Amino acid sequence: MAYGIQLPVQAQSALFAEGWEAAAGPEDLVAVARAADRAGFDYLAVCDHVGVPRRLAPAMGTVWYDPVATLAHLAAVTERVRLLSHVAVVALRHPLLTAKQYATLDHLSGGRLVLGVGAGHVREEFEALGVDFERRGAVLDEVIDALRAALGPEEFPEHHGKLYDFAGLGQRPRPAQPHVPLWVGGSSPAAVRRAALKGDGWLPQGDPRERLPAQIARLRQVREDAGVEGPFTVGALAEPLYVGRAGWDVGRRTITGAPEEIAESLRAYRAMGVDQVQVRFRSRGRDELTDQIATFGAAVAPLLS
């Protein structure tokens, strides 16, 4: 079972950001990314919000780094770890623009991109950018099809749909990967169905572990009923983690203990059919976080297989 991490600093919602992140900056982000790269993490994940309205700012905050710029920066300072947008709200942008950005990112990183996409939930973002919020699911469906074409091998990609129509426009560089993995995020029935039919993987959004078996069963059933075959990566978001005994209040939901205890808890995800688990560590500073990442890679990860 692979393991990845949603990076700190780049997204600072009050729901999950640690106190030290408010004063952190690019050097801290780079240090954490390099620690995850060294520790064998499969991917680094970053979020996407163009702007946060005042009504949501107290909970969401307004610190949301741009995913393309952030992942490109981190690509240059890491060696092997994959680069995941979790998730890019691609319906906010024309698919040719999105394809240009992410194809360049994949080219520059030597083929390390995983494009995670989702429908989005902030109405004001859509309204400001002139996109129909109520039809965002249908827009996303077509954008995924357009991105499949625009991120494929053809120098002159072609797509003819209800919302987007393009042909005869060459885009180079092409992605380094012959097939850029496209993971679909979201846990609503529509999102799960979209992931099953259009994605190479599924990124759940806040599903507690007891809900995952039913969601995974539905994914498989939808794919089977539609005759969809091929590799498919099922993801999970683990509870907050702290390897060892913290000596401070890490919250009642946090899984703590010796490496064997942490690994036993995470192996339950694998038994459900999960292929990759995204982890987040509790920490009081950058050094504590990078220590947690290193300890997890050295002591917990070998026990996940």
C-alpha positions as CSV (number, residue, x, y, z in Angstrom):
1,M,0.0,0.0,0.0
2,A,1.4,3.3,-1.1
3,Y,1.4,6.4,1.2
4,G,1.4,10.1,0.4
5,I,1.1,13.3,2.2
6,Q,-1.0,16.5,1.9
7,L,1.6,19.2,2.5
8,P,1.3,21.8,5.3
9,V,1.8,25.5,4.7
10,Q,0.3,25.5,1.2
11,A,-3.3,25.3,2.5
12,Q,-4.2,26.6,5.9
13,S,-7.8,25.9,6.7
14,A,-8.7,26.2,10.4
15,L,-10.0,22.6,10.1
16,F,-6.5,21.1,9.8
17,A,-3.6,23.6,9.8
18,E,-1.2,23.6,12.8
19,G,-0.5,26.8,14.6
20,W,3.1,27.0,13.4
21,E,2.1,27.1,9.8
22,A,0.8,30.7,10.0
23,A,4.4,32.0,10.2
24,A,5.8,29.4,7.8
25,G,6.9,30.0,4.3
26,P,8.5,28.5,1.1
27,E,11.6,27.3,2.9
28,D,9.4,25.3,5.3
29,L,7.4,23.8,2.5
30,V,10.5,22.8,0.7
31,A,12.0,21.1,3.8
32,V,8.9,19.1,4.4
33,A,8.7,18.1,0.7
34,R,12.3,17.0,0.7
35,A,11.8,15.0,3.9
36,A,8.8,13.2,2.3
37,D,10.9,12.5,-0.8
38,R,13.7,11.0,1.3
39,A,11.3,8.9,3.4
40,G,9.8,7.1,0.3
41,F,6.4,8.8,0.2
42,D,4.6,8.1,-3.0
43,Y,3.3,11.6,-3.6
44,L,3.1,15.2,-2.3
45,A,-0.4,16.7,-2.5
46,V,-1.5,20.4,-2.8
47,C,-4.9,22.0,-2.9
48,D,-6.7,24.5,-5.2
49,H,-8.7,27.6,-4.4
50,V,-8.7,30.7,-6.6
51,G,-10.2,32.8,-3.9
52,V,-12.1,32.4,-0.6
53,P,-15.2,34.5,0.1
54,R,-15.4,36.5,3.3
55,R,-18.2,34.2,4.6
56,L,-15.9,31.2,4.5
57,A,-12.6,32.8,5.4
58,P,-12.9,32.3,9.2
59,A,-13.0,28.5,8.6
60,M,-11.1,28.1,5.4
61,G,-8.5,30.8,5.7
62,T,-7.3,32.6,2.6
63,V,-3.8,30.9,2.3
64,W,-4.2,28.5,-0.6
65,Y,-1.1,28.3,-2.8
66,D,-1.6,27.8,-6.5
67,P,-1.2,24.1,-7.3
68,V,0.7,24.4,-10.6
69,A,3.2,27.0,-9.3
70,T,3.7,25.1,-6.0
71,L,4.2,21.6,-7.6
72,A,6.6,23.0,-10.2
73,H,8.6,24.6,-7.5
74,L,8.7,21.4,-5.5
75,A,9.5,19.4,-8.6
76,A,12.8,21.3,-8.8
77,V,13.8,20.5,-5.2
78,T,12.8,16.8,-5.0
79,E,14.0,13.8,-7.0
80,R,11.4,10.9,-7.2
81,V,8.2,11.7,-5.3
82,R,5.1,12.2,-7.4
83,L,3.2,15.5,-7.6
84,L,-0.6,15.4,-6.9
85,S,-3.2,18.1,-7.2
86,H,-5.7,17.2,-4.5
87,V,-7.8,18.5,-6.1
88,A,-7.6,20.9,-9.0
89,V,-11.0,22.5,-9.6
90,V,-10.5,22.2,-13.3
91,A,-14.0,23.4,-14.3
92,L,-12.9,26.9,-13.3
93,R,-10.4,27.0,-16.3
94,H,-10.5,26.3,-20.0
95,P,-9.2,22.7,-20.5
96,L,-6.6,23.9,-23.0
97,L,-5.1,26.2,-20.4
98,T,-5.2,23.5,-17.7
99,A,-3.6,21.0,-20.1
100,K,-0.8,23.5,-21.0
101,Q,0.1,24.1,-17.4
102,Y,0.0,20.5,-16.3
103,A,1.7,19.1,-19.4
104,T,4.5,21.5,-18.8
105,L,4.7,20.4,-15.2
106,D,4.8,16.8,-16.1
107,H,7.5,17.5,-18.7
108,L,9.7,19.5,-16.3
109,S,9.3,17.0,-13.5
110,G,10.3,14.0,-15.6
111,G,6.8,12.4,-15.6
112,R,5.8,12.7,-11.9
113,L,2.4,14.3,-12.2
114,V,-0.8,12.8,-10.9
115,L,-3.7,15.1,-11.8
116,G,-6.4,15.0,-9.2
117,V,-9.6,16.8,-10.1
118,G,-12.8,17.7,-8.4
119,A,-16.1,19.6,-8.8
120,G,-15.4,22.3,-6.2
121,H,-17.8,23.7,-3.6
122,V,-17.3,27.5,-3.4
123,R,-20.0,29.2,-5.3
124,E,-18.3,32.6,-5.4
125,E,-15.2,31.3,-7.1
126,F,-17.4,30.0,-10.0
127,E,-19.4,33.2,-10.2
128,A,-16.3,35.4,-10.3
129,L,-14.8,33.4,-13.1
130,G,-18.1,33.2,-15.1
131,V,-18.7,29.4,-14.7
132,D,-22.1,28.0,-13.9
133,F,-21.9,26.7,-10.3
134,E,-25.1,24.7,-10.5
135,R,-23.8,22.8,-13.5
136,R,-20.3,22.3,-12.3
137,G,-20.7,18.5,-12.3
138,A,-21.6,18.4,-16.0
139,V,-18.8,20.9,-16.7
140,L,-16.3,18.7,-14.9
141,D,-17.4,15.7,-16.9
142,E,-16.7,17.4,-20.2
143,V,-13.5,18.9,-18.9
144,I,-12.2,15.5,-18.0
145,D,-12.9,14.2,-21.5
146,A,-11.2,17.3,-22.9
147,L,-8.2,16.9,-20.7
148,R,-7.8,13.2,-21.7
149,A,-7.4,14.5,-25.3
150,A,-5.2,17.5,-24.4
151,L,-2.9,15.5,-22.2
152,G,-2.5,12.6,-24.6
153,P,0.3,12.0,-27.1
154,E,-1.0,14.2,-29.9
155,E,0.8,17.5,-30.6
156,F,-2.5,18.9,-32.0
157,P,-5.2,17.6,-29.6
158,E,-8.8,17.6,-30.6
159,H,-12.1,17.7,-28.6
160,H,-15.6,18.5,-29.7
161,G,-18.1,18.9,-26.9
162,K,-21.1,20.9,-25.8
163,L,-19.0,23.4,-23.9
164,Y,-15.5,23.2,-25.4
165,D,-14.5,22.8,-29.0
166,F,-10.9,22.8,-30.1
167,A,-8.6,21.3,-32.9
168,G,-5.6,22.4,-34.8
169,L,-3.8,24.1,-31.9
170,G,-0.4,22.5,-31.2
171,Q,0.8,22.2,-27.7
172,R,4.3,21.3,-26.8
173,P,6.0,20.2,-24.7
174,R,3.9,17.1,-24.3
175,P,3.7,15.3,-21.0
176,A,6.7,13.1,-20.2
177,Q,4.3,10.3,-19.3
178,P,2.4,8.5,-22.1
179,H,-0.6,8.5,-19.8
180,V,-1.0,11.1,-17.1
181,P,-2.9,9.4,-14.2
182,L,-6.2,11.3,-13.5
183,W,-7.7,10.7,-10.1
184,V,-11.2,12.0,-9.3
185,G,-12.0,13.5,-5.9
186,G,-15.2,13.6,-4.0
187,S,-17.5,11.3,-1.9
188,S,-21.0,12.2,-3.2
189,P,-22.8,9.6,-5.3
190,A,-22.1,11.7,-8.4
191,A,-18.4,12.0,-7.6
192,V,-18.0,8.3,-6.9
193,R,-19.7,7.4,-10.2
194,R,-17.5,10.0,-12.0
195,A,-14.4,8.5,-10.5
196,A,-15.5,5.0,-11.5
197,L,-16.3,5.8,-15.1
198,K,-13.9,8.6,-16.0
199,G,-10.9,8.3,-13.6
200,D,-7.8,6.2,-13.1
201,G,-8.3,6.5,-9.3
202,W,-10.6,7.9,-6.6
203,L,-9.7,10.4,-3.9
204,P,-12.3,10.4,-1.1
205,Q,-13.2,13.6,0.6
206,G,-13.7,13.1,4.3
207,D,-15.1,9.6,4.4
208,P,-14.5,8.0,7.8
209,R,-13.0,4.5,7.5
210,E,-16.3,2.8,8.3
211,R,-17.9,4.3,5.2
212,L,-15.1,3.2,2.8
213,P,-16.1,-0.5,2.2
214,A,-19.5,0.6,0.9
215,Q,-18.0,3.3,-1.3
216,I,-15.3,0.9,-2.7
217,A,-18.0,-1.7,-3.4
218,R,-20.0,0.9,-5.3
219,L,-17.0,2.0,-7.3
220,R,-16.3,-1.6,-8.3
221,Q,-20.0,-2.2,-9.2
222,V,-20.3,0.9,-11.3
223,R,-17.1,-0.1,-13.2
224,E,-18.3,-3.7,-13.7
225,D,-21.7,-2.7,-14.9
226,A,-20.2,-0.3,-17.4
227,G,-17.6,-2.7,-18.5
228,V,-14.8,-0.4,-17.5
229,E,-11.4,-2.2,-17.2
230,G,-7.8,-1.3,-16.5
231,P,-5.8,-0.2,-13.4
232,F,-7.7,1.8,-10.8
233,T,-6.2,3.4,-7.7
234,V,-8.4,3.5,-4.6
235,G,-7.4,6.1,-2.0
236,A,-8.2,6.9,1.6
237,L,-7.5,9.8,4.0
238,A,-6.2,8.5,7.3
239,E,-6.9,10.0,10.6
240,P,-4.2,12.3,12.0
241,L,-1.1,10.4,13.0
242,Y,1.6,10.8,15.6
243,V,4.3,8.1,15.7
244,G,5.3,7.5,19.3
245,R,4.0,9.1,22.5
246,A,3.5,12.8,21.9
247,G,3.6,14.2,25.5
248,W,1.2,16.9,24.4
249,D,-2.5,16.9,23.4
250,V,-2.7,15.7,19.8
251,G,-6.5,15.3,19.8
252,R,-8.8,12.4,20.5
253,R,-9.0,11.3,16.8
254,T,-5.2,11.1,16.3
255,I,-3.8,7.6,16.0
256,T,-0.7,7.4,18.2
257,G,1.7,4.8,19.4
258,A,4.6,2.6,18.4
259,P,5.3,2.0,14.7
260,E,3.7,-1.4,14.9
261,E,0.5,0.1,16.3
262,I,0.3,2.8,13.6
263,A,1.0,0.2,10.9
264,E,-1.7,-2.2,12.2
265,S,-4.3,0.6,12.1
266,L,-3.3,1.6,8.5
267,R,-3.2,-2.0,7.3
268,A,-7.0,-2.1,7.9
269,Y,-7.3,0.3,4.9
270,R,-5.5,-2.2,2.7
271,A,-7.8,-5.0,3.8
272,M,-10.7,-2.8,2.6
273,G,-9.2,-2.6,-0.9
274,V,-7.3,0.7,-0.5
275,D,-4.3,1.1,-2.7
276,Q,-2.9,4.4,-1.3
277,V,-3.4,6.2,1.9
278,Q,-2.9,9.9,2.5
279,V,-1.5,10.8,5.9
280,R,-1.2,13.9,7.9
281,F,0.9,14.2,11.1
282,R,0.3,16.4,14.1
283,S,3.2,18.7,14.9
284,R,4.2,21.8,16.7
285,G,6.8,22.9,14.2
286,R,8.7,22.0,11.1
287,D,11.4,20.0,12.8
288,E,8.8,17.9,14.6
289,L,7.0,17.3,11.4
290,T,10.1,16.3,9.4
291,D,11.1,14.0,12.3
292,Q,7.6,12.4,12.1
293,I,7.9,11.9,8.4
294,A,11.4,10.3,8.7
295,T,10.2,8.0,11.5
296,F,7.2,7.0,9.5
297,G,9.2,6.2,6.4
298,A,11.8,4.2,8.4
299,A,9.7,2.4,11.0
300,V,6.1,2.3,9.8
301,A,6.2,2.1,6.1
302,P,8.1,-1.3,6.0
303,L,5.2,-2.8,8.0
304,L,2.5,-1.7,5.5
305,S,3.3,-4.3,2.9
